Amino acid sequence: MKISDLLIVSYLRQDARMKLTDMSRAIRIPVSTLFDKIKTYEGSLIKKNTALVRFERFGYQAKAMIVFSARKKDRQKLFEILNKNSNVNSLCRVNNEWDYMAEVVFVGVKEVEDFLEDIEEQVKLKNKKIFYVIDEIKKEEFLANPKKAQMIWKAQK
């Protein structure tokens, strides 16, 4: 990967709505080249273009990170339940005695507890641990600052 690629991704992570002309000036590459590069990133370097939402403004006051451990025969069923649920914002397969980590968003704590109860009616869990998010301090910041991206680039050389 070239430094220009890293900078482009960094500017996109900082502000995906930035004008290409402004980004082209900052990186010092032609707008046409920048446009072509961004198009090639879609699906390879860039998974998805999305907005970071303040769910509490929509009435969703309970956010939690939950780790699950299930018996081997129940892992697929647990995956299907978590993957299909619209309140699961993010889902990861993890290690160290756990199978999945889910970030969930609900109207309130009662709904989170109902969600967990529903899962436990369908799947025999070995263990679960829930962490209610009190305050999001930092989210989606890695490579979102072009100056820091340049420092990372230089440190890798």
C-alpha positions in Angstrom: 0.0 0.0 0.0 1.3 3.5 -0.9 1.2 6.5 1.4 -1.4 8.1 -0.9 -3.7 5.2 -0.4 -3.3 5.4 3.4 -4.0 9.2 3.3 -7.1 8.8 1.1 -8.5 6.2 3.5 -7.6 8.4 6.4 -9.4 11.5 4.9 -12.4 9.3 4.1 -12.5 8.0 7.7 -12.3 11.6 9.0 -15.0 12.9 6.7 -16.4 10.7 4.0 -18.3 13.7 2.6 -15.2 15.7 2.0 -15.1 17.2 -1.5 -12.7 15.4 -3.8 -11.2 18.6 -4.9 -10.2 19.5 -1.3 -8.9 16.0 -0.7 -6.9 16.1 -3.9 -5.3 19.3 -2.9 -4.4 18.0 0.5 -2.9 14.8 -0.8 -1.5 16.4 -4.0 -2.9 14.0 -6.5 -5.3 14.8 -9.4 -9.0 14.5 -8.8 -9.4 12.0 -11.6 -6.8 9.7 -10.0 -8.4 10.2 -6.6 -11.8 9.3 -7.9 -10.4 6.1 -9.6 -8.6 5.0 -6.5 -11.7 5.4 -4.3 -13.7 3.4 -6.8 -11.1 0.5 -6.7 -11.2 0.6 -2.8 -14.9 -0.2 -2.7 -15.3 -3.9 -1.8 -11.5 -4.3 -1.2 -10.2 -1.7 1.2 -13.6 -0.2 2.1 -16.3 -2.6 3.4 -19.1 -0.2 3.7 -20.0 3.5 3.8 -22.1 4.3 6.8 -23.0 7.0 9.4 -22.2 6.8 13.0 -25.5 7.3 14.7 -26.4 8.6 18.2 -29.0 6.0 18.9 -30.1 7.7 22.2 -31.5 10.5 20.0 -33.9 7.9 18.5 -35.0 6.7 22.0 -32.5 3.8 22.3 -31.1 4.4 25.7 -29.5 0.9 26.4 -26.3 -0.1 24.6 -24.4 -3.2 25.7 -21.5 -5.3 24.7 -22.2 -9.0 25.4 -19.9 -12.0 25.1 -21.4 -15.4 24.6 -20.0 -18.9 25.0 -22.1 -21.9 23.8 -21.7 -25.6 23.5 -20.1 -26.6 20.2 -23.4 -28.1 18.9 -25.3 -24.8 19.7 -22.8 -22.3 18.2 -24.4 -22.2 14.8 -27.9 -21.7 16.3 -26.5 -18.9 18.5 -24.8 -17.3 15.5 -28.1 -17.4 13.5 -30.1 -15.8 16.3 -27.6 -13.0 16.8 -27.0 -12.4 13.1 -30.7 -12.1 12.4 -31.6 -9.8 15.3 -32.0 -6.2 14.2 -31.0 -4.9 17.6 -27.5 -6.4 17.2 -25.5 -3.5 15.8 -22.1 -5.4 15.5 -21.2 -9.1 15.8 -17.8 -10.6 16.1 -16.4 -14.1 16.5 -13.9 -14.0 19.4 -11.6 -16.3 21.3 -10.4 -17.0 24.9 -13.3 -19.1 26.1 -15.9 -17.0 24.2 -17.6 -17.6 20.9 -19.2 -14.3 19.9 -19.3 -10.6 21.0 -22.3 -8.6 20.2 -22.9 -4.9 20.5 -26.7 -4.4 21.0 -28.9 -1.4 21.1 -32.3 -1.4 22.8 -34.8 1.1 24.1 -34.1 0.1 27.7 -32.4 -2.4 30.0 -35.5 -4.5 30.3 -35.5 -5.1 26.5 -31.8 -6.2 26.7 -32.7 -8.7 29.5 -35.7 -9.9 27.5 -33.4 -10.4 24.5 -31.0 -12.5 26.6 -33.8 -14.5 28.1 -35.1 -15.3 24.6 -31.7 -16.5 23.5 -31.4 -18.7 26.6 -34.7 -20.3 25.8 -33.4 -21.3 22.4 -29.7 -22.1 23.1 -28.0 -23.7 26.0 -25.2 -21.1 26.8 -22.1 -22.1 28.7 -21.6 -18.5 29.8 -22.5 -14.9 29.0 -21.2 -11.6 30.2 -22.8 -8.3 29.7 -21.3 -4.9 29.8 -23.6 -1.9 29.6 -22.0 1.0 27.8 -22.2 4.0 30.1 -20.4 6.4 27.7 -18.8 6.0 24.3 -15.5 7.8 24.5 -13.9 6.9 21.2 -15.3 5.1 18.2 -14.0 4.5 14.7 -10.9 6.7 15.1 -8.1 4.4 13.9 -6.6 5.9 10.7 -9.1 8.8 10.9 -6.4 11.4 11.2 -4.1 12.0 8.1 -1.2 13.3 10.2 -1.3 10.2 12.5 -1.7 8.0 9.4 1.5 9.5 8.0 3.3 8.8 11.3 2.1 5.2 11.2 3.3 4.9 7.6 6.8 6.2 8.5 7.0 4.0 11.6 6.3 0.9 9.4 9.2 1.6 7.1 
